[in-house]
Amino acid sequence: MTEGWLQAPDQREVRRYHRDLSSGWYVQWVFIDHGRPMPGAPALLQRRRRVPRDAALIEWKGLQKAGWKRVGAQW
């Protein structure tokens, strides 16, 4: 996973998943950015989490099963 975006079914939240390039090859980390879409402007970044890659993949798949959709870059 290099970068991926998901949007909530109610369109009130977007999440960006992207690798932490400073993490080592043995334990890879992923940043998960949480943002709120803004009409006519880029989404507003609200917070960032750093999680192990495996946890990020579990969350990614779980959100898609819950109705979140892949979208293009929001900021």
C-alpha positions in Angstrom: 0.0 0.0 0.0 1.5 3.3 -1.0 -1.5 5.6 -0.5 -5.2 5.0 -0.4 -8.3 7.1 0.5 -11.6 6.1 2.0 -14.8 8.1 2.5 -17.5 7.4 5.1 -21.0 6.5 3.8 -22.4 9.7 5.2 -19.5 11.6 3.5 -18.6 13.4 6.8 -15.1 11.8 7.1 -12.2 10.8 4.8 -9.2 8.8 5.8 -5.8 8.7 4.0 -3.6 5.7 4.5 0.1 6.1 3.6 3.4 4.5 4.5 5.7 6.0 7.0 8.8 6.2 4.8 11.1 6.5 7.9 10.0 3.1 9.2 12.3 0.1 8.9 11.8 -2.8 6.6 11.2 -5.2 9.5 8.3 -3.4 11.1 6.4 -1.2 8.6 4.3 1.6 9.9 1.4 3.4 8.2 0.0 6.9 8.9 -3.8 7.2 9.0 -4.9 10.8 8.5 -8.5 11.6 9.5 -10.1 14.6 7.8 -13.5 16.3 7.2 -14.5 17.2 3.7 -15.1 20.9 3.1 -17.4 22.2 0.3 -15.3 23.8 -2.4 -12.0 23.3 -0.6 -9.6 20.5 0.3 -10.6 18.4 3.2 -9.6 19.6 6.7 -7.0 17.4 8.3 -8.2 16.7 11.9 -5.7 14.1 13.3 -3.1 11.6 12.4 -2.3 8.1 13.8 0.7 5.9 13.2 -0.1 2.2 13.3 1.6 -1.0 12.2 0.9 -2.0 8.6 -1.0 -5.1 9.6 -3.4 -3.1 11.8 -3.9 -0.5 9.0 -4.9 -3.3 6.6 -7.4 -4.8 9.0 -9.0 -1.4 9.5 -9.0 -0.6 5.8 -10.8 -3.9 5.0 -13.2 -3.5 7.9 -14.2 0.0 6.8 -14.8 -1.1 3.3 -17.1 -3.9 4.6 -18.9 -1.2 6.6 -19.7 0.8 3.5 -16.7 3.2 3.1 -15.8 3.8 -0.5 -12.4 4.4 -2.2 -12.0 8.0 -3.4 -9.4 10.1 -5.0 -7.0 12.4 -3.1 -8.8 14.9 -0.9 -5.9 17.2 0.0 
